[in-house]
Amino acid sequence: MNFETKLLDNISQIKRPKLIVSSGRVNRFDGNVLYCDPFPAPIGSLCNVLDQMGKEILAEVVSFDKNHNMLAILESSSHIVTGCKVSLLDDGRYIDVDDTLLGRVTDAFGKPLDDKPLEPINNKWPLMGKAMNPLKRSLIQKPLDVGVRIINSLLTVGQGQRLGIIAGSGVGKSVLLGMMSKYTDADVVVIALIGERAREVGAMVNELFNDETAKKITVVAVPADRSPLMRIRAANRATAIAEYFRDQNKNVLLIMDSLTRIAHAKREIGLSLGETATTKGYPASVISMIPNLIERTGTSDRGEGSITSFYTILADGDDNNDPVVDTARAILDGHIVLSRSNAQMGIYPAVDVSHSISRVMNDLVTLEHSNATKLFRKHISTYIENKDLVLMGGYTPGQDKDLDDAIQIWPKLIEFISQSQDQKADFESSKSQLLQLYK
């Protein structure tokens, strides 16, 4: 065997690396989920689908097996047929984030929605966050001023606390969120407007960015007519942005409106993939998603930063025992219930004090402040429980001292609760006014 023959023989025996295929063809398309040839792509990867008209459609890998990759389409108008090419675009694990995002409005993929070019961003952060050691997390020790009197005084919020705002439709939820966004003393405010009406998104953005505090606010917006996966991705993206700023040792206020719309999006995807529906049609993946999302916020295990988060939860038909309400309430550090009856009486913010609670408040306030809060709650509850009896003339003053006190102080309580949306009430003034009621 000559040298040339031997060399060719040795080359043929070399084990070449197996070529990794990163594309396939569509085999089936059911609703918003398409099935294509399998290729290596982790769940959450972004892919391009070249439709029949030559348009590139964005899709996300949501599941796979040995026969298919399953992708959810992120755009509604597409002409996808069997045989369309699917190619891997990005693994979707990281987002671009830095101070450039402050004062801007972006979508689920970081594209600007305010018709202004976005400057290059150099820093990245994992879309699904970084795991933290629960034993190393800082304790909640300082109150966060949110600029709303009733919350600052009666439901004091701590830096790193997670709360839910439980409300039906039309009770002033958006107004309350806008007040907190503008008047808080947090270093950075991250607002996620997910699954809401496009008109409402535009109105809130216009109001927030006309204020002098606009430069510390960033908004992630995905209206109701977008893909359910875009809504879920927007929730994770907003949380990741908040995590990045917390890692910079900043106190962040994260407002997510709404957690219920995110749960609806997850339900839609889960049912499309064949998950078994449970209570009110929610599959098990929805119940596990909620704590995974909420637990990413809170205090840090690496520095002084914190994420104080508010999640709005829609109580459909004013049902406060909805599965999403129950699941969120069990893991949050408190909840604020907005009352339709208060709204009908013109009391705004329409906070139902007797059904709302901040679980860390007693660790943040003085004994005098705590005692005044208990008295306020007692008078509110006593008056509401006996309101019909009093209005009908069935109660004679002097029969019950607590009710007599409640009737006498009721006008002052209503005046204390009420606050116009263009009025700021800082923490110290809110506390002083509460203590003044009982001097």
C-alpha positions as CSV (number, residue, x, y, z in Angstrom):
1,M,0.0,0.0,0.0
2,N,1.6,3.3,-1.1
3,F,1.6,6.4,1.1
4,E,-1.3,8.1,-0.7
5,T,-3.6,5.1,-0.4
6,K,-2.7,4.8,3.3
7,L,-3.4,8.4,3.9
8,L,-6.8,8.3,2.2
9,D,-7.7,5.2,4.2
10,N,-6.8,6.9,7.5
11,I,-8.9,9.9,6.6
12,S,-11.9,7.8,5.9
13,Q,-11.7,6.2,9.4
14,I,-11.7,9.6,11.2
15,K,-14.9,10.0,13.2
16,R,-16.4,13.2,12.0
17,P,-18.7,15.2,14.4
18,K,-22.4,14.6,13.7
19,L,-23.9,17.7,11.9
20,I,-26.5,19.4,14.2
21,V,-29.5,20.3,12.2
22,S,-31.2,23.5,13.3
23,S,-34.2,23.5,11.0
24,G,-37.1,21.4,9.9
25,R,-40.4,21.4,8.0
26,V,-44.0,21.9,9.3
27,N,-45.9,18.6,9.5
28,R,-49.1,19.7,11.1
29,F,-50.7,23.0,12.2
30,D,-53.4,23.0,14.9
31,G,-54.7,26.4,15.9
32,N,-51.8,28.3,17.2
33,V,-49.5,25.3,17.7
34,L,-47.5,23.8,14.8
35,Y,-45.7,20.5,14.7
36,C,-42.4,20.3,12.8
37,D,-39.5,17.9,12.2
38,P,-37.5,17.5,15.5
39,F,-34.2,19.5,15.8
40,P,-32.2,20.5,19.0
41,A,-34.0,23.5,20.5
42,P,-34.7,24.0,24.2
43,I,-38.2,25.1,25.3
44,G,-38.4,28.9,25.0
45,S,-36.3,29.0,21.8
46,L,-37.4,31.5,19.2
47,C,-37.8,30.2,15.6
48,N,-38.6,31.6,12.2
49,V,-41.3,30.0,10.1
50,L,-41.3,30.9,6.4
51,D,-44.9,30.9,5.4
52,Q,-46.5,30.4,2.0
53,M,-46.3,34.1,1.1
54,G,-42.6,34.2,1.9
55,K,-43.2,36.1,5.2
56,E,-41.1,35.2,8.3
57,I,-43.4,34.3,11.2
58,L,-42.0,34.3,14.8
59,A,-42.7,31.2,16.9
60,E,-41.6,29.8,20.2
61,V,-40.8,26.2,21.1
62,V,-43.2,25.1,23.8
63,S,-42.8,21.3,23.9
64,F,-41.2,18.5,22.0
65,D,-41.0,14.7,21.7
66,K,-39.0,12.2,19.6
67,N,-41.3,12.8,16.6
68,H,-42.0,16.6,16.7
69,N,-41.0,20.0,17.9
70,M,-44.1,21.9,19.0
71,L,-44.1,25.7,18.5
72,A,-46.7,28.3,19.3
73,I,-47.1,31.1,16.7
74,L,-46.5,34.6,18.0
75,E,-48.4,36.4,15.2
76,S,-52.0,35.9,14.2
77,S,-51.9,36.7,10.5
78,S,-49.9,34.0,8.8
79,H,-50.2,31.6,5.8
80,I,-48.6,28.5,7.2
81,V,-49.1,25.2,5.4
82,T,-47.5,21.8,5.6
83,G,-43.9,21.8,4.4
84,C,-43.1,25.4,5.5
85,K,-39.5,25.7,6.7
86,V,-38.8,26.2,10.4
87,S,-35.4,27.4,11.5
88,L,-33.8,28.2,14.9
89,L,-33.4,31.9,15.5
90,D,-32.3,32.3,19.1
91,D,-32.4,30.2,22.3
92,G,-34.4,33.0,24.0
93,R,-32.6,32.7,27.3
94,Y,-31.3,36.2,27.7
95,I,-32.7,39.7,27.3
96,D,-30.8,43.0,26.7
97,V,-31.2,45.4,29.6
98,D,-29.6,48.5,31.1
99,D,-30.4,52.1,31.9
100,T,-31.3,52.7,28.3
101,L,-34.7,51.2,28.9
102,L,-35.7,53.8,31.5
103,G,-38.2,56.3,30.1
104,R,-39.1,53.9,27.3
105,V,-42.0,51.6,26.3
106,T,-41.1,48.2,24.8
107,D,-42.8,45.0,23.8
108,A,-42.2,41.3,24.8
109,F,-39.1,41.2,22.7
110,G,-37.6,44.5,23.7
111,K,-38.6,46.4,20.5
112,P,-39.6,50.0,21.2
113,L,-43.3,50.9,20.9
114,D,-42.8,54.7,21.3
115,D,-41.6,55.3,17.7
116,K,-38.1,56.2,18.9
117,P,-34.9,54.3,18.1
118,L,-33.4,52.3,21.0
119,E,-29.7,52.9,21.7
120,P,-27.4,49.8,21.7
121,I,-27.7,47.8,25.0
122,N,-24.6,46.0,26.2
123,N,-25.8,44.1,29.3
124,K,-27.8,40.9,29.4
125,W,-29.9,39.1,32.0
126,P,-31.6,35.6,32.0
127,L,-35.2,35.8,30.9
128,M,-36.2,33.3,33.6
129,G,-34.0,34.9,36.2
130,K,-31.3,33.6,38.5
131,A,-31.9,31.2,41.4
132,M,-31.4,32.6,44.9
133,N,-30.6,31.1,48.2
134,P,-33.7,31.7,50.4
135,L,-31.5,31.7,53.6
136,K,-29.4,34.5,52.3
137,R,-32.2,36.8,51.3
138,S,-32.3,40.1,53.2
139,L,-35.1,40.7,55.7
140,I,-37.8,43.3,54.9
141,Q,-36.9,46.1,57.3
142,K,-37.7,49.4,55.7
143,P,-41.1,50.8,54.5
144,L,-41.5,51.8,50.9
145,D,-43.4,55.1,50.3
146,V,-46.0,54.5,47.5
147,G,-47.5,58.0,47.7
148,V,-51.0,56.7,48.6
149,R,-52.3,57.6,52.1
150,I,-54.4,54.6,52.9
151,I,-51.6,52.2,51.8
152,N,-48.8,54.0,53.5
153,S,-50.7,54.3,56.8
154,L,-53.0,51.3,57.1
155,L,-51.3,48.7,54.8
156,T,-47.7,49.8,55.1
157,V,-45.5,48.2,52.4
158,G,-41.9,47.1,53.0
159,Q,-39.1,47.2,50.5
160,G,-39.1,43.7,49.0
161,Q,-42.7,42.8,49.8
162,R,-45.0,41.2,47.3
163,L,-48.7,42.2,47.3
164,G,-51.8,41.5,45.2
165,I,-54.4,44.1,44.3
166,I,-57.7,42.1,44.0
167,A,-60.4,43.9,42.1
168,G,-63.3,43.5,39.8
169,S,-63.7,45.7,36.7
170,G,-64.3,49.4,36.9
171,V,-63.3,50.1,40.6
172,G,-60.3,52.3,40.0
173,K,-57.5,49.8,39.7
174,S,-55.6,51.6,36.9
175,V,-55.9,54.9,38.7
176,L,-54.4,53.5,41.9
177,L,-51.5,51.9,39.9
178,G,-50.8,55.2,38.2
179,M,-50.7,57.0,41.5
180,M,-48.2,54.5,42.9
181,S,-46.0,54.7,39.8
182,K,-45.7,58.5,39.9
183,Y,-45.5,59.1,43.6
184,T,-43.3,56.2,44.9
185,D,-39.8,56.9,46.2
186,A,-38.5,53.7,44.6
187,D,-35.3,54.1,42.5
188,V,-36.8,52.4,39.4
189,V,-40.4,51.5,38.5
190,V,-41.0,48.6,36.1
191,I,-44.6,48.4,34.8
192,A,-45.9,45.4,32.9
193,L,-49.2,46.1,31.1
194,I,-50.2,42.6,29.9
195,G,-53.5,41.6,28.3
196,E,-55.2,44.9,28.8
197,R,-57.1,47.0,26.3
198,A,-54.9,48.9,23.9
199,R,-56.8,52.1,24.7
200,E,-56.0,51.7,28.4
201,V,-52.4,50.9,27.7
202,G,-52.0,54.1,25.6
203,A,-53.9,56.3,28.2
204,M,-51.7,55.0,31.1
205,V,-48.4,55.5,29.2
206,N,-49.4,59.0,28.2
207,E,-50.2,59.9,31.8
208,L,-47.0,58.4,33.2
209,F,-44.6,59.9,30.7
210,N,-45.9,63.4,31.1
211,D,-44.7,63.4,34.7
212,E,-41.2,64.5,35.9
213,T,-40.6,61.0,37.3
214,A,-40.8,59.4,33.7
215,K,-37.0,58.9,33.6
216,K,-37.1,56.2,36.3
217,I,-40.0,54.3,34.7
218,T,-39.9,51.6,32.1
219,V,-43.0,49.9,30.6
220,V,-43.4,46.5,29.0
221,A,-46.7,46.4,27.1
222,V,-48.5,43.6,25.3
223,P,-52.2,44.3,24.6
224,A,-55.0,41.7,24.8
225,D,-55.0,41.0,21.0
226,R,-51.4,39.6,21.0
227,S,-50.4,36.0,21.2
228,P,-50.8,34.3,24.6
229,L,-47.1,33.4,24.5
230,M,-46.2,37.0,24.0
231,R,-48.1,37.8,27.2
232,I,-46.3,35.2,29.2
233,R,-42.9,36.3,27.7
234,A,-43.7,39.9,28.6
235,A,-44.3,39.0,32.2
236,N,-41.0,37.2,32.4
237,R,-39.2,40.0,30.6
238,A,-40.6,42.7,33.0
239,T,-39.5,40.5,36.0
240,A,-36.1,40.1,34.5
241,I,-35.7,43.8,34.0
242,A,-36.6,44.3,37.7
243,E,-34.1,41.6,38.7
244,Y,-31.3,43.4,36.7
245,F,-31.9,46.7,38.5
246,R,-32.2,44.9,41.9
247,D,-28.7,43.4,41.1
248,Q,-27.5,47.0,40.7
249,N,-28.5,47.6,44.4
250,K,-31.6,49.6,43.5
251,N,-35.0,49.5,45.1
252,V,-37.4,48.6,42.4
253,L,-41.2,48.8,42.3
254,L,-42.6,46.2,39.9
255,I,-46.3,46.6,38.9
256,M,-47.8,43.8,36.9
257,D,-51.3,44.3,35.4
258,S,-52.6,41.7,35.4
259,L,-51.6,38.3,36.8
260,T,-55.0,37.0,35.8
261,R,-54.4,37.7,32.1
262,I,-51.1,35.9,32.3
263,A,-52.9,32.9,33.8
264,H,-55.4,33.0,31.0
265,A,-52.6,33.0,28.5
266,K,-50.9,30.0,30.2
267,R,-54.3,28.2,30.3
268,E,-54.7,28.8,26.6
269,I,-51.3,27.3,25.8
270,G,-51.7,24.4,28.2
271,L,-55.0,23.4,26.8
272,S,-53.6,23.6,23.2
273,L,-50.9,21.1,24.3
274,G,-53.4,18.7,25.7
275,E,-53.0,19.4,29.4
276,T,-55.9,18.2,31.6
277,A,-58.1,21.1,32.8
278,T,-59.0,21.4,36.5
279,T,-60.9,24.1,38.4
280,K,-62.4,26.7,36.0
281,G,-60.5,25.1,33.1
282,Y,-57.0,25.9,34.6
283,P,-54.4,23.2,34.0
284,A,-51.8,22.4,36.6
285,S,-49.1,24.4,34.7
286,V,-51.0,27.6,35.6
287,I,-50.9,26.9,39.3
288,S,-47.2,26.2,39.2
289,M,-46.4,29.2,37.1
290,I,-47.8,31.8,39.5
291,P,-45.4,31.0,42.5
292,N,-42.5,30.7,40.1
293,L,-43.1,34.2,38.8
294,I,-43.8,35.8,42.2
295,E,-40.9,34.2,44.0
296,R,-38.4,35.9,41.6
297,T,-39.2,39.2,43.2
298,G,-38.5,40.3,46.8
299,T,-35.2,41.1,48.5
300,S,-31.8,40.1,47.2
301,D,-29.3,37.5,48.4
302,R,-26.3,39.4,47.0
303,G,-26.7,43.1,47.9
304,E,-28.9,45.9,49.2
305,G,-31.4,45.9,46.2
306,S,-35.0,44.8,46.4
307,I,-38.1,44.3,44.2
308,T,-41.4,45.4,45.8
309,S,-44.1,44.0,43.5
310,F,-47.8,44.6,43.1
311,Y,-49.8,42.1,41.0
312,T,-53.3,43.0,40.0
313,I,-55.7,40.1,40.1
314,L,-59.1,40.3,38.4
315,A,-61.9,38.9,40.5
316,D,-64.3,37.9,37.8
317,G,-67.8,38.7,38.9
318,D,-66.3,40.1,42.1
319,D,-65.5,36.4,43.1
320,N,-62.6,36.6,45.5
321,N,-62.3,32.8,45.6
322,D,-61.2,32.4,42.0
323,P,-58.4,29.8,41.6
324,V,-55.9,32.5,40.5
325,V,-56.9,34.7,43.5
326,D,-56.6,31.8,45.9
327,T,-53.2,30.7,44.5
328,A,-51.7,34.2,44.5
329,R,-53.1,35.1,47.9
330,A,-51.5,32.1,49.5
331,I,-47.9,33.0,48.3
332,L,-48.1,36.8,48.4
333,D,-47.1,38.9,51.5
334,G,-50.4,40.6,51.6
335,H,-53.3,41.7,49.5
336,I,-55.3,44.9,48.9
337,V,-59.0,44.4,48.0
338,L,-60.8,47.1,46.0
339,S,-64.5,47.4,46.9
340,R,-67.2,48.0,44.4
341,S,-69.4,49.5,47.1
342,N,-66.7,52.0,48.0
343,A,-66.4,53.0,44.3
344,Q,-70.2,53.4,44.0
345,M,-70.1,55.7,47.0
346,G,-67.4,57.8,45.3
347,I,-64.7,56.7,47.8
348,Y,-61.4,56.6,45.9
349,P,-59.0,54.8,46.2
350,A,-61.8,52.2,46.8
351,V,-59.7,50.1,49.2
352,D,-61.7,47.7,51.5
353,V,-59.6,48.1,54.6
354,S,-61.4,45.4,56.6
355,H,-60.6,42.7,53.9
356,S,-57.0,43.9,53.1
357,I,-53.8,43.1,54.9
358,S,-50.1,43.7,54.8
359,R,-48.4,40.7,56.5
360,V,-45.1,42.6,57.2
361,M,-46.6,45.8,58.5
362,N,-46.1,45.1,62.2
363,D,-42.4,44.6,61.6
364,L,-42.1,48.0,60.0
365,V,-44.1,50.4,62.1
366,T,-44.1,51.7,65.7
367,L,-46.5,50.4,68.4
368,E,-48.4,53.7,68.4
369,H,-48.9,53.4,64.6
370,S,-50.0,49.8,64.9
371,N,-52.5,50.6,67.6
372,A,-54.0,53.5,65.6
373,T,-54.4,51.1,62.6
374,K,-56.3,48.6,64.7
375,L,-58.6,51.3,66.0
376,F,-59.3,52.5,62.4
377,R,-60.0,48.9,61.3
378,K,-62.3,48.4,64.3
379,H,-64.3,51.6,63.6
380,I,-64.6,50.8,59.9
381,S,-65.8,47.3,60.5
382,T,-68.2,48.2,63.3
383,Y,-69.9,51.0,61.2
384,I,-70.2,48.8,58.0
385,E,-71.7,45.9,60.0
386,N,-74.4,48.1,61.5
387,K,-74.9,50.7,58.7
388,D,-78.3,49.4,57.6
389,L,-79.6,49.3,61.2
390,V,-78.4,52.9,61.8
391,L,-79.8,54.2,58.5
392,M,-83.2,52.6,59.3
393,G,-83.4,54.4,62.7
394,G,-83.3,51.1,64.5
395,Y,-80.3,52.0,66.7
396,T,-80.5,54.3,69.8
397,P,-77.3,56.1,70.7
398,G,-75.8,54.9,73.9
399,Q,-76.5,51.2,73.5
400,D,-73.0,50.4,72.2
401,K,-70.0,52.6,72.9
402,D,-67.9,51.2,70.0
403,L,-70.7,51.9,67.5
404,D,-71.2,55.3,68.9
405,D,-67.5,56.1,68.4
406,A,-67.6,54.7,64.9
407,I,-70.7,56.8,63.9
408,Q,-69.1,59.9,65.3
409,I,-65.7,59.4,63.6
410,W,-67.1,58.0,60.3
411,P,-66.9,61.3,58.3
412,K,-63.3,61.7,59.3
413,L,-62.5,58.1,58.3
414,I,-64.0,58.7,54.8
415,E,-62.1,62.0,54.4
416,F,-58.9,60.2,55.4
417,I,-59.3,57.4,52.9
418,S,-60.2,59.6,50.0
419,Q,-57.4,60.9,47.9
420,S,-57.5,62.5,44.4
421,Q,-55.3,61.1,41.8
422,D,-53.2,64.3,41.4
423,Q,-52.4,64.4,45.1
424,K,-49.4,62.8,46.7
425,A,-49.4,61.7,50.3
426,D,-45.9,60.7,51.5
427,F,-45.3,58.1,54.3
428,E,-44.6,60.5,57.1
429,S,-47.6,62.8,56.4
430,S,-49.9,59.7,56.0
431,K,-48.7,58.3,59.4
432,S,-49.1,61.7,61.1
433,Q,-52.7,62.2,59.8
434,L,-53.6,58.7,61.1
435,L,-52.2,59.4,64.5
436,Q,-54.0,62.8,64.6
437,L,-57.3,61.1,64.2
438,Y,-57.0,59.4,67.6
439,K,-55.4,62.1,69.7
